[in-house]
Amino acid sequence: MSLVGETKVSILLELADGPKHGYQIADNLDISKGGVYNHIQDLKEEGMITLLEKQEGGRGQKTYEITENGRLLLEALGEQ
């Protein structure tokens, strides 16, 4: 039994390659956009990922990045 769900681990693995948009994560993992944002919110609250916001051309862009805690979790689970 895993203490961290498979989808959350998959999201962390996606972000281990670099920051990504939520839609990009959902598309890469073939999960619903709504579902991915539920997991992203949990991972943010748990300190495993962080939100990066920047303005480009008058529009805000949000991407997510794995934190050191997220990397340590993947390492502890034998995923990295």
Backbone as numpy.savetxt, mean C-alpha at the origin, in Angstrom:
# Nx Ny Nz CAx CAy CAz Cx Cy Cz
-1.98 -19.96 9.89 -2.82 -18.79 9.89 -1.93 -17.54 9.89
-2.27 -16.60 9.05 -1.50 -15.36 8.95 -2.17 -14.26 9.77
-1.37 -13.48 10.46 -1.90 -12.35 11.21 -2.22 -11.18 10.30
-1.61 -11.18 9.11 -1.83 -10.13 8.13 -2.43 -10.78 6.90
-3.54 -10.24 6.43 -4.22 -10.82 5.29 -3.38 -10.80 4.02
-3.67 -11.74 3.16 -2.94 -11.88 1.90 -3.01 -10.61 1.06
-4.16 -9.96 1.02 -4.30 -8.75 0.21 -3.42 -7.63 0.75
-3.38 -7.48 2.06 -2.53 -6.43 2.65 -1.06 -6.71 2.37
-0.65 -7.96 2.45 0.73 -8.31 2.14 1.02 -8.00 0.67
0.07 -8.31 -0.21 0.25 -8.03 -1.63 0.39 -6.52 -1.88
-0.38 -5.72 -1.18 -0.27 -4.27 -1.31 1.10 -3.80 -0.84
1.56 -4.31 0.28 2.89 -3.94 0.77 3.97 -4.34 -0.23
3.84 -5.50 -0.83 4.82 -5.94 -1.82 4.80 -5.03 -3.05
3.62 -4.59 -3.47 3.50 -3.64 -4.58 4.25 -2.35 -4.25
4.06 -1.87 -3.03 4.68 -0.61 -2.64 6.16 -0.74 -2.34
6.63 -1.95 -2.11 8.06 -2.17 -1.88 8.86 -1.81 -3.14
8.20 -1.84 -4.30 8.85 -1.48 -5.56 8.86 0.03 -5.80
8.12 0.79 -4.99 8.06 2.24 -5.14 6.65 2.74 -4.95
6.51 4.06 -4.76 5.18 4.65 -4.53 4.23 4.39 -5.70
2.95 4.23 -5.38 1.94 3.97 -6.40 0.62 4.62 -6.00
-0.21 4.89 -7.00 -1.58 5.37 -6.80 -2.45 4.19 -6.39
-3.52 4.46 -5.66 -4.44 3.41 -5.25 -5.02 2.65 -6.44
-5.40 3.38 -7.50 -5.96 2.71 -8.69 -4.94 1.79 -9.33
-3.69 2.22 -9.35 -2.63 1.39 -9.92 -2.46 0.09 -9.12
-2.51 0.20 -7.82 -2.41 -0.98 -6.96 -3.57 -1.92 -7.24
-4.79 -1.35 -7.29 -5.99 -2.17 -7.54 -5.88 -2.89 -8.89
-5.45 -2.18 -9.91 -5.32 -2.78 -11.24 -4.25 -3.87 -11.25
-3.11 -3.60 -10.63 -2.01 -4.58 -10.62 -2.39 -5.86 -9.87
-3.21 -5.70 -8.82 -3.59 -6.86 -8.01 -4.94 -7.44 -8.41
-5.60 -6.79 -9.35 -6.91 -7.24 -9.84 -7.93 -7.34 -8.70
-8.01 -6.26 -7.91 -9.01 -6.17 -6.86 -9.80 -4.88 -7.06
-10.96 -4.78 -6.44 -11.81 -3.61 -6.63 -11.15 -2.36 -6.07
-11.50 -1.23 -6.66 -10.95 0.06 -6.20 -11.40 0.33 -4.75
-12.67 0.06 -4.47 -13.17 0.27 -3.11 -12.47 -0.62 -2.10
-12.26 -1.86 -2.49 -11.59 -2.81 -1.61 -10.16 -2.41 -1.31
-9.46 -1.95 -2.34 -8.06 -1.58 -2.12 -7.96 -0.39 -1.17
-8.89 0.57 -1.29 -8.83 1.72 -0.40 -9.17 1.36 1.05
-9.99 0.37 1.27 -10.24 -0.11 2.64 -8.96 -0.66 3.24
-8.24 -1.47 2.47 -6.97 -2.04 2.94 -5.92 -0.95 3.13
-5.87 0.00 2.19 -4.91 1.10 2.30 -5.15 1.89 3.59
-6.41 2.17 3.89 -6.72 2.91 5.12 -6.24 2.14 6.36
-6.49 0.84 6.38 -6.02 0.02 7.51 -4.50 0.07 7.62
-3.82 -0.09 6.49 -2.35 -0.09 6.49 -1.79 1.26 6.93
-2.46 2.35 6.55 -2.04 3.68 7.00 -2.19 3.80 8.51
-3.35 3.37 9.03 -3.60 3.45 10.47 -2.62 2.59 11.26
-2.17 1.49 10.66 -1.22 0.59 11.32 0.23 1.05 11.15
0.45 2.14 10.41 1.80 2.67 10.22 2.63 1.90 9.22
2.00 1.11 8.39 2.74 0.30 7.41 2.98 1.03 6.08
2.11 2.02 5.79 2.28 2.83 4.58 1.97 4.28 4.94
2.39 5.17 4.06 2.13 6.59 4.26 1.61 7.19 2.96
0.87 8.26 3.09 0.30 8.97 1.95 1.23 10.10 1.55
1.54 10.17 0.27 2.32 11.28 -0.28 1.38 12.11 -1.15
1.30 13.41 -0.88 0.43 14.29 -1.66 1.27 15.38 -2.30
1.01 15.64 -3.59 1.69 16.75 -4.24 0.76 17.36 -5.28
1.01 18.61 -5.58 0.23 19.35 -6.57 0.95 19.33 -7.91
0.23 18.96 -8.95 0.78 19.00 -10.30 -0.27 19.56 -11.23
0.05 20.64 -11.90 -0.89 21.23 -12.85 -2.22 21.61 -12.22
-2.20 22.05 -10.98 -3.42 22.45 -10.30 -4.22 21.29 -9.72
-3.75 20.08 -9.92 -4.44 18.90 -9.39 -3.59 18.24 -8.31
-4.26 17.77 -7.30 -3.56 17.04 -6.26 -3.34 15.59 -6.68
-2.16 15.09 -6.43 -1.87 13.69 -6.71 -1.55 12.98 -5.41
-2.20 11.83 -5.21 -1.96 11.04 -4.00 -1.32 9.72 -4.40
-0.22 9.43 -3.77 0.42 8.14 -3.94 0.70 7.59 -2.55
0.94 6.32 -2.49 1.21 5.64 -1.23 2.60 5.03 -1.27
3.25 5.03 -0.11 4.62 4.54 -0.01 4.73 3.65 1.23
5.48 2.58 1.11 5.70 1.70 2.26 6.62 2.40 3.26
6.37 2.18 4.54 7.21 2.74 5.60 8.24 1.70 6.02
9.15 2.11 6.87 10.14 1.18 7.40 9.44 0.05 8.17
8.37 0.37 8.90 7.62 -0.66 9.62 7.02 -1.67 8.64
6.53 -1.17 7.50 5.98 -2.06 6.48 7.04 -2.99 5.93
8.23 -2.45 5.70 9.34 -3.29 5.20 9.75 -4.34 6.25
9.78 -3.92 7.51 10.13 -4.86 8.57 9.09 -5.98 8.68
7.82 -5.63 8.49 6.77 -6.65 8.53 6.96 -7.65 7.40
7.21 -7.17 6.19 7.44 -8.08 5.07 8.63 -8.99 5.34
9.67 -8.41 5.92 10.86 -9.20 6.24 10.53 -10.28 7.29
9.77 -9.89 8.31 9.39 -10.83 9.36 8.52 -11.96 8.82
7.72 -11.66 7.80 6.85 -12.67 7.18 7.59 -13.50 6.13
8.86 -13.16 5.91 9.64 -13.88 4.92 9.28 -13.53 3.49
8.74 -12.33 3.29 8.31 -11.88 1.96 9.37 -11.06 1.25
10.44 -10.69 1.93 11.49 -9.89 1.29 12.84 -10.43 1.64
